[in-house]
Amino acid sequence: MSGTSMDGVDGVIVDELGKKILTQSHLPYPDKLKQNLLKLTQNSTTSLANLAQIDVEVAHCFANVANTLLQQLKLSATSVQAIGSHGQTIFHQGGVYSMQIGHGALIAEQTGITTVADFRMQDVAAGGQGAPLTPFYHQHLLDGKDGVVINLGGIANSTIVKNNQVIGFDTGPANTLLDNWIKQHKNLDYDRDGLWSRTGSVDKTLLTAMLADDYFQQSHPKSTGPEYFNLNWLSRYLNGDEAPEDVQRTLMELTVISISASIPIGANVYLCGGGVHNLFLFERLVEQNPNNKVTSTNDLGISADYVEAAAFGFFAQKTLAGSPSNLPSVTGARNTRILGGIYQHKGEVC
């Protein structure tokens, strides 16, 4: 899995139930590839040759992570049923189209393992948003209990499970605006522990204007991505007089308020994703939701850093079994669908 933060590839080997991580690994993208991916998603213009080259490079990164996992457990490729590869999203317009690169055929060839990829488009073809898909896995982790699971990636998505009914949607930005703003002003990839955010003050006028954006007013099902919430989006609300640290603090509050609007009072909340490590973000979510117990998915027995990677392993198993893994109550699809294209591998690894 590589999410909207585009910092690299997370990989896990999970057991047959999809609830136990046997080993895990993270491979940061090379700097040049990461910058090319950011340009691709922020500017949306490239040549076909460049897109093809990036696709191949991403696939090799995914394959390298898979092979590293095998080495860590001293497993052969034949010991693994399948790879579930989310790929790297470079374009997502819910209900219309969703593109993930890092082609499954290349991964299968480089690893010798049948690979399931391109999970989103079947749901989109059935009239769904194609996202978020992870609520199906979050419900699996909750194992019949009520609760809320929130992924703090570049974009935040929230899963609400109550009486075995599931609602889920992208709430808006989690880290993407925070990361891009500090990159522009401090040349840092992210705001470690939210330290820079803490130095600023909330600009209430800016915050009110951003929260009035149409996306936050839409009812679910809904999904979004960094092609919408990016610095071009932010620039529409800035007058140019704001102190950079105040903008960062206000973006933090935008994330906290938009996420908290999805949390029912009294529900147990489990956080996951890279934003869990932003101590200020975690602290503000706890403060904003005083009637909720806010912890991480570690309390559900699965590392907060690797929930999404584990989810796509779980989805791959469902695909090979001919079982659906989308939730129409979440995506708005006409019905359940078997997700993903299967790239089978037979023979020797190249």
Kinemage of the C-alpha trace (Angstrom):
@kinemage 1
@onewidth
@group {chain A} dominant
@subgroup {mainchain}
@vectorlist {calphas} color= white
{ca met a 1} P 0.000 0.000 0.000
{ca ser a 2} L 1.081 3.552 -0.706
{ca gly a 3} L -1.363 6.221 0.284
{ca thr a 4} L -1.998 9.849 -0.553
{ca ser a 5} L 0.976 10.985 1.533
{ca met a 6} L 3.204 9.307 -1.091
{ca asp a 7} L 6.065 8.766 1.332
{ca gly a 8} L 6.721 5.189 0.260
{ca val a 9} L 5.385 1.648 0.268
{ca asp a 10} L 4.068 -0.209 3.320
{ca gly a 11} L 4.036 -3.992 3.110
{ca val a 12} L 2.935 -6.792 5.423
{ca ile a 13} L 2.470 -10.528 5.418
{ca val a 14} L -0.799 -11.387 7.156
{ca asp a 15} L -2.286 -14.658 8.297
{ca glu a 16} L -5.307 -16.272 6.651
{ca leu a 17} L -7.736 -14.354 8.869
{ca gly a 18} L -6.158 -11.046 7.965
{ca lys a 19} L -5.929 -10.013 11.609
{ca lys a 20} L -2.343 -10.886 12.473
{ca ile a 21} L 0.690 -9.245 10.900
{ca leu a 22} L 3.537 -11.747 10.628
{ca thr a 23} L 6.100 -9.227 9.401
{ca gln a 24} L 6.128 -5.717 8.008
{ca ser a 25} L 8.349 -3.403 6.026
{ca his a 26} L 8.388 0.179 4.782
{ca leu a 27} L 10.347 1.306 1.735
{ca pro a 28} L 10.578 5.087 1.231
{ca tyr a 29} L 10.249 6.207 -2.350
{ca pro a 30} L 13.499 7.522 -3.863
{ca asp a 31} L 13.452 11.328 -3.703
{ca lys a 32} L 13.190 11.766 -7.471
{ca leu a 33} L 10.284 9.332 -7.763
{ca lys a 34} L 8.461 10.972 -4.872
{ca gln a 35} L 8.839 14.412 -6.446
{ca asn a 36} L 7.649 13.078 -9.798
{ca leu a 37} L 4.600 11.549 -8.134
{ca leu a 38} L 3.794 14.769 -6.299
{ca lys a 39} L 4.094 16.772 -9.523
{ca leu a 40} L 1.884 14.260 -11.279
{ca thr a 41} L -0.909 14.492 -8.715
{ca gln a 42} L -0.641 18.231 -8.031
{ca asn a 43} L -0.273 19.419 -11.639
{ca ser a 44} L -2.060 16.596 -13.494
{ca thr a 45} L 0.057 17.096 -16.629
{ca thr a 46} L 2.664 14.713 -18.000
{ca ser a 47} L 3.629 12.831 -21.140
{ca leu a 48} L 2.525 9.253 -21.728
{ca ala a 49} L 6.179 8.187 -21.781
{ca asn a 50} L 6.776 9.783 -18.376
{ca leu a 51} L 3.632 8.218 -16.934
{ca ala a 52} L 4.726 4.797 -18.191
{ca gln a 53} L 8.182 5.219 -16.647
{ca ile a 54} L 6.730 6.227 -13.265
{ca asp a 55} L 4.311 3.285 -13.425
{ca val a 56} L 7.218 0.871 -13.887
{ca glu a 57} L 9.288 2.469 -11.101
{ca val a 58} L 6.387 2.254 -8.655
{ca ala a 59} L 5.789 -1.406 -9.556
{ca his a 60} L 9.437 -2.205 -8.854
{ca cys a 61} L 9.165 -0.510 -5.431
{ca phe a 62} L 6.139 -2.637 -4.582
{ca ala a 63} L 7.882 -5.800 -5.751
{ca asn a 64} L 10.987 -4.920 -3.710
{ca val a 65} L 8.882 -4.598 -0.561
{ca ala a 66} L 7.214 -7.974 -1.221
{ca asn a 67} L 10.570 -9.670 -1.735
{ca thr a 68} L 11.944 -8.040 1.430
{ca leu a 69} L 9.015 -9.456 3.403
{ca leu a 70} L 9.739 -12.942 2.080
{ca gln a 71} L 13.385 -12.611 3.084
{ca gln a 72} L 12.466 -11.447 6.584
{ca leu a 73} L 10.459 -14.623 7.252
{ca lys a 74} L 12.669 -16.824 5.054
{ca leu a 75} L 9.629 -17.803 3.015
{ca ser a 76} L 9.469 -18.939 -0.601
{ca ala a 77} L 7.097 -17.262 -3.044
{ca thr a 78} L 5.014 -20.444 -3.116
{ca ser a 79} L 4.255 -19.985 0.592
{ca val a 80} L 2.163 -16.906 -0.153
{ca gln a 81} L -1.330 -17.198 -1.569
{ca ala a 82} L -1.326 -13.785 -3.248
{ca ile a 83} L -0.172 -10.196 -3.118
{ca gly a 84} L -2.897 -7.603 -2.703
{ca ser a 85} L -1.461 -4.428 -4.216
{ca his a 86} L -3.316 -1.161 -3.888
{ca gly a 87} L -0.768 0.660 -6.027
{ca gln a 88} L -0.241 4.410 -5.966
{ca thr a 89} L -3.257 6.621 -6.628
{ca ile a 90} L -2.413 9.399 -9.061
{ca phe a 91} L -5.978 10.423 -9.940
{ca his a 92} L -9.273 9.910 -8.181
{ca gln a 93} L -12.622 11.414 -9.037
{ca gly a 94} L -15.199 9.548 -7.042
{ca gly a 95} L -17.944 7.987 -9.138
{ca val a 96} L -16.111 8.757 -12.393
{ca tyr a 97} L -12.605 7.280 -12.474
{ca ser a 98} L -9.769 6.152 -10.228
{ca met a 99} L -6.222 5.398 -11.389
{ca gln a 100} L -3.609 3.509 -9.394
{ca ile a 101} L -0.203 2.846 -10.941
{ca gly a 102} L 2.333 0.146 -10.051
{ca his a 103} L 1.139 -2.522 -12.432
{ca gly a 104} L 0.190 -5.897 -10.964
{ca ala a 105} L 1.651 -7.836 -13.912
{ca leu a 106} L 5.126 -6.449 -13.215
{ca ile a 107} L 4.822 -7.201 -9.509
{ca ala a 108} L 3.793 -10.775 -10.250
{ca glu a 109} L 6.771 -11.206 -12.582
{ca gln a 110} L 9.264 -9.747 -10.109
{ca thr a 111} L 8.030 -11.774 -7.138
{ca gly a 112} L 6.685 -15.004 -8.602
{ca ile a 113} L 3.432 -14.461 -6.668
{ca thr a 114} L -0.065 -14.082 -8.089
{ca thr a 115} L -0.950 -10.416 -7.667
{ca val a 116} L -4.364 -8.801 -7.293
{ca ala a 117} L -4.414 -5.095 -8.175
{ca asp a 118} L -6.670 -2.286 -9.454
{ca phe a 119} L -9.262 -2.714 -6.710
{ca arg a 120} L -11.206 0.514 -7.174
{ca met a 121} L -12.499 0.602 -10.746
{ca gln a 122} L -14.977 -2.273 -10.445
{ca asp a 123} L -16.780 -0.347 -7.713
{ca val a 124} L -16.662 2.830 -9.835
{ca ala a 125} L -18.032 0.930 -12.849
{ca ala a 126} L -20.930 -0.182 -10.619
{ca gly a 127} L -21.771 3.449 -9.859
{ca gly a 128} L -19.713 3.728 -6.668
{ca gln a 129} L -17.142 6.201 -5.451
{ca gly a 130} L -14.391 3.583 -5.541
{ca ala a 131} L -13.384 4.829 -2.087
{ca pro a 132} L -12.991 4.373 0.734
{ca leu a 133} L -12.649 0.599 0.518
{ca thr a 134} L -11.033 0.003 3.901
{ca pro a 135} L -14.304 0.234 5.923
{ca phe a 136} L -14.952 -3.396 4.928
{ca tyr a 137} L -11.681 -4.333 6.624
{ca his a 138} L -12.264 -2.000 9.568
{ca gln a 139} L -15.550 -3.800 10.229
{ca his a 140} L -13.628 -7.099 10.109
{ca leu a 141} L -11.167 -5.782 12.710
{ca leu a 142} L -13.934 -4.591 15.030
{ca asp a 143} L -15.280 -8.173 14.980
{ca gly a 144} L -18.901 -7.399 15.774
{ca lys a 145} L -18.204 -4.444 18.079
{ca asp a 146} L -19.405 -0.893 17.507
{ca gly a 147} L -16.712 1.704 16.935
{ca val a 148} L -15.121 4.282 14.676
{ca val a 149} L -11.888 3.688 12.748
{ca ile a 150} L -10.208 6.750 11.251
{ca asn a 151} L -7.312 6.567 8.845
{ca leu a 152} L -5.048 9.625 9.033
{ca gly a 153} L -3.285 9.455 5.687
{ca gly a 154} L -2.886 12.294 3.229
{ca ile a 155} L -6.668 12.214 3.119
{ca ala a 156} L -8.656 11.133 6.184
{ca asn a 157} L -11.379 8.525 5.961
{ca ser a 158} L -13.775 7.539 8.690
{ca thr a 159} L -15.584 4.238 9.261
{ca ile a 160} L -18.549 4.184 11.643
{ca val a 161} L -19.840 0.752 12.663
{ca lys a 162} L -22.995 0.528 14.767
{ca asn a 163} L -25.281 -2.499 15.152
{ca asn a 164} L -23.288 -4.150 12.334
{ca gln a 165} L -24.224 -1.335 9.953
{ca val a 166} L -21.358 0.515 8.277
{ca ile a 167} L -20.988 4.100 7.106
{ca gly a 168} L -17.698 5.341 5.721
{ca phe a 169} L -16.380 8.264 3.698
{ca asp a 170} L -13.430 10.550 3.143
{ca thr a 171} L -13.761 13.420 5.602
{ca gly a 172} L -11.228 15.631 3.789
{ca pro a 173} L -7.535 16.400 4.315
{ca ala a 174} L -5.516 14.807 7.104
{ca asn a 175} L -1.825 15.296 6.301
{ca thr a 176} L -1.771 16.384 2.667
{ca leu a 177} L -2.191 20.144 3.172
{ca leu a 178} L -0.026 20.148 6.306
{ca asp a 179} L 2.756 18.310 4.470
{ca asn a 180} L 2.622 20.453 1.346
{ca trp a 181} L 2.539 23.725 3.284
{ca ile a 182} L 5.575 22.895 5.423
{ca lys a 183} L 7.375 21.619 2.331
{ca gln a 184} L 6.817 24.954 0.635
{ca his a 185} L 7.899 27.075 3.612
{ca lys a 186} L 10.420 24.926 5.500
{ca asn a 187} L 11.501 22.415 2.854
{ca leu a 188} L 10.503 19.611 5.234
{ca asp a 189} L 8.470 16.580 4.202
{ca tyr a 190} L 6.211 16.761 7.246
{ca asp a 191} L 5.627 18.633 10.497
{ca arg a 192} L 7.244 16.286 13.026
{ca asp a 193} L 4.985 15.933 16.091
{ca gly a 194} L 3.089 19.020 14.896
{ca leu a 195} L 5.802 21.241 16.388
{ca trp a 196} L 5.492 23.979 13.759
{ca ser a 197} L 1.680 23.913 14.036
{ca arg a 198} L 1.993 24.567 17.760
{ca thr a 199} L 3.841 27.849 17.124
{ca gly a 200} L 0.945 29.355 15.175
{ca ser a 201} L -2.505 30.666 16.019
{ca val a 202} L -5.803 29.682 14.440
{ca asp a 203} L -6.971 32.181 11.810
{ca lys a 204} L -10.721 31.967 12.414
{ca thr a 205} L -11.624 33.810 9.218
{ca leu a 206} L -9.528 31.447 7.129
{ca leu a 207} L -10.838 28.399 8.983
{ca thr a 208} L -14.482 29.421 8.497
{ca ala a 209} L -13.918 30.035 4.792
{ca met a 210} L -12.268 26.649 4.239
{ca leu a 211} L -14.924 24.765 6.201
{ca ala a 212} L -17.567 26.349 3.960
{ca asp a 213} L -16.114 24.480 0.969
{ca asp a 214} L -18.717 22.423 -0.865
{ca tyr a 215} L -16.978 19.122 -0.113
{ca phe a 216} L -17.565 19.446 3.632
{ca gln a 217} L -21.263 20.142 3.029
{ca gln a 218} L -21.839 17.046 0.880
{ca ser a 219} L -23.524 14.015 2.375
{ca his a 220} L -21.969 10.581 1.980
{ca pro a 221} L -21.119 8.579 -0.051
{ca lys a 222} L -18.227 10.830 -0.984
{ca ser a 223} L -14.505 10.549 -1.625
{ca thr a 224} L -11.698 12.915 -2.498
{ca gly a 225} L -7.938 13.147 -2.917
{ca pro a 226} L -4.931 15.473 -3.209
{ca glu a 227} L -5.988 16.373 -6.736
{ca tyr a 228} L -8.711 18.411 -4.971
{ca phe a 229} L -7.221 19.310 -1.579
{ca asn a 230} L -3.872 20.801 -2.581
{ca leu a 231} L -2.026 24.111 -2.416
{ca asn a 232} L -3.990 25.463 -5.372
{ca trp a 233} L -7.163 24.831 -3.383
{ca leu a 234} L -5.660 26.510 -0.326
{ca ser a 235} L -4.517 29.567 -2.307
{ca arg a 236} L -8.142 30.455 -3.079
{ca tyr a 237} L -8.662 31.220 0.608
{ca leu a 238} L -5.438 33.122 1.340
{ca asn a 239} L -5.059 36.887 1.089
{ca gly a 240} L -1.247 36.778 1.277
{ca asp a 241} L -0.924 38.525 4.649
{ca glu a 242} L -1.091 35.397 6.799
{ca ala a 243} L 1.940 34.226 8.781
{ca pro a 244} L 2.956 30.767 7.469
{ca glu a 245} L 2.859 29.231 10.950
{ca asp a 246} L -0.691 30.533 11.459
{ca val a 247} L -1.770 28.897 8.213
{ca gln a 248} L -0.213 25.629 9.386
{ca arg a 249} L -2.044 25.853 12.705
{ca thr a 250} L -5.297 26.611 10.893
{ca leu a 251} L -4.824 23.664 8.544
{ca met a 252} L -4.382 21.487 11.622
{ca glu a 253} L -7.701 22.745 12.949
{ca leu a 254} L -9.363 22.154 9.575
{ca thr a 255} L -8.260 18.516 9.764
{ca val a 256} L -9.428 18.121 13.370
{ca ile a 257} L -12.848 19.708 12.883
{ca ser a 258} L -13.658 17.976 9.594
{ca ile a 259} L -12.719 14.589 11.049
{ca ser a 260} L -14.525 15.166 14.343
{ca ala a 261} L -17.776 15.991 12.534
{ca ser a 262} L -17.960 12.293 11.587
{ca ile a 263} L -17.534 10.940 15.135
{ca pro a 264} L -20.705 9.975 17.061
{ca ile a 265} L -20.689 11.040 20.707
{ca gly a 266} L -19.679 8.205 23.007
{ca ala a 267} L -18.186 5.931 20.332
{ca asn a 268} L -14.801 4.281 20.783
{ca val a 269} L -12.416 5.770 18.216
{ca tyr a 270} L -9.385 3.946 16.793
{ca leu a 271} L -6.864 5.960 14.782
{ca cys a 272} L -4.448 4.591 12.188
{ca gly a 273} L -2.188 5.872 9.426
{ca gly a 274} L 0.825 8.166 9.443
{ca gly a 275} L -1.024 10.996 11.188
{ca val a 276} L -1.077 8.917 14.381
{ca his a 277} L 2.553 9.993 14.868
{ca asn a 278} L 1.664 13.692 14.764
{ca leu a 279} L 1.361 14.184 18.516
{ca phe a 280} L -0.381 17.541 18.187
{ca leu a 281} L -2.984 16.097 15.800
{ca phe a 282} L -3.627 13.175 18.152
{ca glu a 283} L -3.864 15.575 21.102
{ca arg a 284} L -6.307 17.887 19.327
{ca leu a 285} L -8.548 15.007 18.276
{ca val a 286} L -8.712 13.864 21.912
{ca glu a 287} L -9.511 17.417 23.056
{ca gln a 288} L -12.125 17.930 20.343
{ca asn a 289} L -13.928 14.715 21.314
{ca pro a 290} L -14.065 14.720 25.135
{ca asn a 291} L -16.961 12.229 25.269
{ca asn a 292} L -15.118 9.615 23.221
{ca lys a 293} L -12.285 7.257 24.039
{ca val a 294} L -9.681 7.950 21.362
{ca thr a 295} L -6.891 5.391 20.948
{ca ser a 296} L -5.227 3.640 17.994
{ca thr a 297} L -5.844 0.388 16.140
{ca asn a 298} L -3.011 -1.084 18.189
{ca asp a 299} L -5.822 -1.717 20.684
{ca leu a 300} L -7.534 -3.879 18.044
{ca gly a 301} L -4.378 -5.949 17.697
{ca ile a 302} L -3.036 -4.460 14.484
{ca ser a 303} L -0.338 -1.825 14.040
{ca ala a 304} L -1.668 1.647 13.268
{ca asp a 305} L 1.055 2.017 10.629
{ca tyr a 306} L 0.049 -1.032 8.598
{ca val a 307} L -3.755 -1.266 8.701
{ca glu a 308} L -4.222 -0.331 5.051
{ca ala a 309} L -1.497 -2.662 3.798
{ca ala a 310} L -3.109 -5.504 5.744
{ca ala a 311} L -6.496 -4.541 4.304
{ca phe a 312} L -5.398 -5.147 0.723
{ca gly a 313} L -3.969 -8.533 1.603
{ca phe a 314} L -7.387 -9.338 3.075
{ca phe a 315} L -9.097 -8.019 -0.068
{ca ala a 316} L -6.864 -10.137 -2.319
{ca gln a 317} L -7.922 -13.248 -0.438
{ca lys a 318} L -11.583 -12.307 -0.928
{ca thr a 319} L -11.009 -11.733 -4.648
{ca leu a 320} L -9.389 -15.129 -5.178
{ca ala a 321} L -12.271 -16.742 -3.273
{ca gly a 322} L -14.789 -15.019 -5.556
{ca ser a 323} L -16.180 -12.928 -2.682
{ca pro a 324} L -17.071 -9.229 -2.834
{ca ser a 325} L -15.168 -6.704 -0.741
{ca asn a 326} L -16.923 -3.408 -1.336
{ca leu a 327} L -19.692 -1.974 0.825
{ca pro a 328} L -22.463 -0.247 -1.186
{ca ser a 329} L -23.514 1.570 2.009
{ca val a 330} L -20.090 3.231 1.906
{ca thr a 331} L -19.273 3.714 -1.776
{ca gly a 332} L -22.782 4.027 -3.210
{ca ala a 333} L -22.244 1.189 -5.712
{ca arg a 334} L -25.365 -0.493 -7.068
{ca asn a 335} L -24.418 -3.760 -5.403
{ca thr a 336} L -21.506 -5.685 -3.960
{ca arg a 337} L -18.723 -6.503 -6.401
{ca ile a 338} L -15.645 -8.740 -6.546
{ca leu a 339} L -12.804 -6.222 -6.712
{ca gly a 340} L -9.442 -6.290 -8.444
{ca gly a 341} L -7.739 -7.725 -11.483
{ca ile a 342} L -5.814 -10.977 -11.014
{ca tyr a 343} L -2.339 -11.373 -12.504
{ca gln a 344} L -1.422 -15.019 -12.100
{ca his a 345} L 2.168 -16.174 -12.052
{ca lys a 346} L 3.276 -19.623 -13.123
{ca gly a 347} L 6.902 -20.691 -13.415
{ca glu a 348} L 10.249 -19.288 -12.406
{ca val a 349} L 10.831 -15.762 -11.099
{ca cys a 350} L 12.713 -13.538 -13.555
